[in-house]
Amino acid sequence: MIRELPPQPQGTAEQQLAALRDYLVRLAQSLDEAAGSALAAPLSSSALQRQNEKAVRDSAETLKALIVKTAEQITERADRRAEEYKALYVAQSDFGSYYSAIESQVCATARGTVESFRYDEAIEALERYTRTLDGQIRRGAVEDPYTHEIHLGIAISEKLSFTGETVTADGLAYRKLAAGQTLGLYTSKGWQFWIGGVRSGWFSSEDSMLHIANLVVEERLQLGASWEFGVDGGFGLRYTGG
């Protein structure tokens, strides 16, 4: 079992790199021992594998940060292509006027595609009615706001904002999602719904389970093919199998 954590940055860059190299050697040896132990104890192999994967990821992040910090030469190139589309509609009559405008922008990079939308609508008559809708869809490499890991996915929101902080990975820069937002996030690891910056519901492919902060069952809840919870005549559990 891996219990040792990655070394804390101390000393010069050379000393940090040496300490990290020694840690990775010990980690590789521990993984070999863990693989042998997993064969003898299959019931704990999945938990052990998750622990090993996390240790490897933590070590990789530490090593990446050290390399970037001590890099003497950096090469960066990013292709970018942007397209803008606009639509305008105006109608006037004796009863008043109607105006609507749509602006959309599609910006594609090697890291992903960002589609931004803005819709404005106005009615001028005895009273004035206006409506504005802002939205953004980001497809490609997106950051999980909960784990801060990068996944391939889609982020959708009517008001999706990003911080001024940029992170460079694979030679390309991307912006971090700002906190406190309401959005849907879809990745290869599952999907999440965030409301006001709080993760309120998600499905994780790692445990194959649906997680919900609050749940309202309007009629009945079925367990498998034979049992169901119901509220008809009061709360109860009923067997429906043959």
DALINKA-V996621 format. One record per pair of residues at least 12 apart in sequence whose ideal C-beta (glycine too) atoms are under 10 Angstrom apart, sorted by the first residue. I is the first residue (numbers start at 1). GAP is how many residues later the second one is. D is the distance in whole Angstrom. If there is no record, write none. Layout:
# DALINKA-V996621
I GAP D
I GAP D
This chain:
# DALINKA-V996621
1 29 8
1 32 9
1 33 7
1 36 8
1 43 9
1 46 10
1 47 7
1 50 7
1 51 9
2 24 9
2 25 7
2 28 5
2 29 8
2 31 9
2 32 7
2 46 9
2 49 6
2 50 6
2 52 9
2 53 5
2 54 9
3 27 9
3 48 9
3 52 9
4 19 7
4 22 7
4 23 8
4 26 8
4 51 8
5 18 9
5 50 8
5 53 7
5 54 9
5 57 10
6 13 9
6 14 7
6 17 6
6 18 9
6 21 9
6 49 8
6 52 5
6 53 5
6 54 10
6 55 8
6 56 5
6 57 9
7 12 4
7 13 6
7 15 8
7 16 5
7 52 10
7 55 8
8 54 9
9 53 8
9 56 8
9 57 7
9 60 9
12 58 9
13 53 7
13 54 10
13 56 7
13 57 4
14 56 8
16 46 9
16 47 10
16 49 10
16 50 6
16 53 9
16 54 8
17 46 8
17 49 6
17 50 9
17 53 7
19 43 10
19 47 10
20 39 7
20 42 6
20 43 6
20 46 6
20 47 10
21 42 9
23 32 10
23 36 7
23 39 8
23 40 9
24 32 9
24 35 6
24 36 9
24 38 10
24 39 8
27 25 9
27 28 6
27 29 7
27 31 10
27 32 6
28 28 10
30 22 8
30 25 8
31 17 10
31 18 10
31 21 6
31 22 10
31 24 8
31 25 8
34 14 6
34 15 8
34 17 8
34 18 6
34 21 10
35 13 9
35 14 9
35 17 9
38 14 9
46 160 10
46 161 10
50 156 8
50 157 10
57 90 10
57 92 8
61 87 10
61 88 10
64 105 9
68 100 8
68 101 10
74 94 9
74 97 9
75 96 7
76 92 7
76 94 10
76 95 5
76 96 8
76 97 8
77 33 9
77 94 6
77 95 9
78 31 6
78 32 7
78 33 8
78 90 9
78 92 10
78 93 7
78 94 5
78 95 7
79 29 9
79 30 7
79 31 6
79 93 9
80 27 7
80 28 7
80 29 5
80 30 9
80 31 10
80 92 10
81 25 8
81 26 7
81 27 5
81 28 8
81 32 10
82 23 6
82 24 7
82 25 5
82 26 8
82 27 9
82 32 9
83 21 9
83 22 7
83 23 5
83 24 8
83 25 8
84 19 7
84 20 7
84 21 5
84 22 8
84 23 9
84 32 10
85 17 8
85 18 7
85 19 5
85 20 8
85 21 8
85 32 10
86 15 7
86 16 7
86 17 5
86 18 8
86 19 10
86 32 10
87 13 8
87 14 7
87 15 4
87 16 8
87 17 9
87 32 9
88 12 8
88 13 5
88 14 8
88 15 10
88 32 10
89 12 8
89 13 9
89 32 9
90 32 10
91 32 10
92 32 9
93 32 10
95 28 10
95 29 10
95 30 6
95 31 9
96 27 6
96 28 5
96 29 3
96 30 8
96 31 9
96 32 9
96 33 10
97 25 8
97 26 7
97 27 5
97 28 8
98 23 8
98 24 7
98 25 5
98 26 8
98 27 9
98 31 9
99 21 8
99 22 7
99 23 5
99 24 8
99 25 8
99 31 9
100 19 7
100 20 7
100 21 5
100 22 8
100 23 10
100 31 9
101 17 8
101 18 8
101 19 5
101 20 8
101 21 9
101 31 10
102 15 7
102 16 7
102 17 5
102 18 8
102 19 9
102 31 9
103 13 8
103 14 7
103 15 5
103 16 8
103 17 8
104 12 7
104 13 5
104 14 8
104 15 9
104 31 9
105 12 8
105 13 9
105 31 10
106 31 10
107 31 10
108 31 9
108 32 9
109 31 8
109 32 10
109 63 6
109 64 9
109 65 9
110 30 9
110 31 9
110 60 8
110 61 8
110 62 6
111 29 5
111 30 5
111 31 10
111 39 10
111 58 8
111 59 7
111 60 9
111 61 5
111 62 8
111 63 6
112 26 6
112 27 6
112 28 2
112 29 5
112 30 7
112 40 9
112 41 9
112 42 9
112 43 10
112 60 9
112 62 8
113 24 8
113 25 8
113 26 5
113 27 6
113 41 10
114 22 7
114 23 7
114 24 5
114 25 8
114 26 8
114 41 9
114 46 9
114 48 10
114 60 10
114 61 10
115 20 8
115 21 7
115 22 4
115 23 8
115 24 8
115 41 10
116 18 8
116 19 7
116 20 5
116 21 8
116 22 9
116 44 9
117 16 7
117 17 7
117 18 4
117 19 7
117 20 8
117 41 9
118 14 7
118 15 7
118 16 5
118 17 8
118 18 10
119 12 8
119 13 7
119 14 4
119 15 8
119 16 8
120 12 5
120 13 8
120 14 10
121 12 8
133 25 7
133 26 9
134 23 9
134 24 6
134 25 6
134 26 8
134 27 10
135 21 8
135 22 7
135 23 5
135 24 8
135 25 7
136 19 8
136 20 8
136 21 6
136 22 8
136 23 8
136 24 4
136 25 9
136 26 9
136 47 9
137 17 7
137 18 7
137 19 5
137 20 8
137 23 8
138 15 9
138 16 7
138 17 4
138 18 8
138 19 9
138 22 7
138 24 9
138 36 9
138 37 10
138 39 9
138 45 9
138 47 10
139 13 9
139 14 8
139 15 5
139 16 8
139 17 9
139 47 9
140 12 7
140 13 8
140 14 8
140 15 10
140 32 10
140 34 9
141 12 8
141 28 8
141 29 8
141 31 8
141 33 6
141 46 10
142 12 7
142 13 5
142 32 8
142 35 8
142 43 7
142 44 9
142 45 7
143 12 9
143 19 10
143 24 8
143 31 8
143 32 9
143 33 6
143 34 6
143 42 9
143 44 10
144 33 9
144 41 7
144 43 7
144 45 7
144 46 10
144 48 8
144 55 10
144 58 10
145 31 9
145 32 6
145 33 9
145 34 7
145 36 8
145 38 8
145 40 7
145 47 8
145 49 7
145 52 8
145 54 8
146 39 9
146 46 7
146 48 9
146 53 6
146 56 8
147 42 9
148 19 10
148 28 8
148 29 10
149 38 9
149 40 8
150 17 9
150 19 7
150 20 10
150 24 8
150 37 9
151 34 9
151 35 9
151 36 4
151 37 6
151 38 6
151 39 9
152 34 10
152 35 6
152 36 6
152 37 9
153 32 6
153 33 5
153 34 3
153 35 7
153 36 8
153 37 9
153 38 8
153 39 9
154 30 8
154 31 7
154 32 5
154 33 8
154 37 9
155 22 7
155 26 9
155 28 6
155 29 7
155 30 5
155 31 8
155 32 9
155 37 10
155 39 10
156 27 6
156 28 5
156 29 8
156 30 8
157 20 9
157 24 6
157 25 6
157 26 4
157 27 7
157 28 9
157 37 9
158 24 8
158 25 9
159 22 7
159 23 8
159 24 9
160 17 8
160 18 9
160 21 7
160 22 9
160 23 6
161 14 9
161 16 8
161 17 5
161 18 10
161 19 9
161 20 7
161 22 10
162 12 9
162 13 4
162 14 6
162 15 6
162 16 6
162 19 10
163 12 6
163 13 5
163 14 7
163 15 5
163 16 8
164 12 9
164 14 9
165 13 9
177 17 9
177 20 10
178 19 9
179 15 10
179 17 10
179 18 5
180 14 9
180 16 6
180 17 4
180 18 9
181 13 6
181 14 9
181 15 8
181 16 6
182 12 6
182 13 5
182 14 6
182 15 8
182 16 9
182 18 9
183 12 9
183 14 10
184 17 10
185 14 9
185 17 9
186 17 10
187 18 9
188 17 7
189 13 10
189 14 9
189 15 7
189 16 5
189 17 7
190 12 6
190 13 5
190 14 5
190 15 5
190 16 8
190 17 9
190 18 9
190 19 10
190 20 9
190 21 9
191 12 6
191 13 9
191 14 10
191 19 10
192 12 9
192 19 9
193 19 9
193 20 10
195 18 9
198 15 8
199 12 8
199 14 8
200 12 8
200 13 5
200 14 7
201 12 7
201 13 9
201 14 9
217 12 7
217 13 9
217 14 8
218 13 9
219 12 7
219 13 8
220 12 8
220 18 9
220 20 10
221 16 10
222 16 10
222 18 8
223 14 9
223 17 10
224 16 10
224 17 8
225 15 8
225 16 6
225 17 9
226 12 10
226 13 6
226 14 6
226 15 3
226 16 8
227 12 6
227 13 7
227 14 7
228 12 6
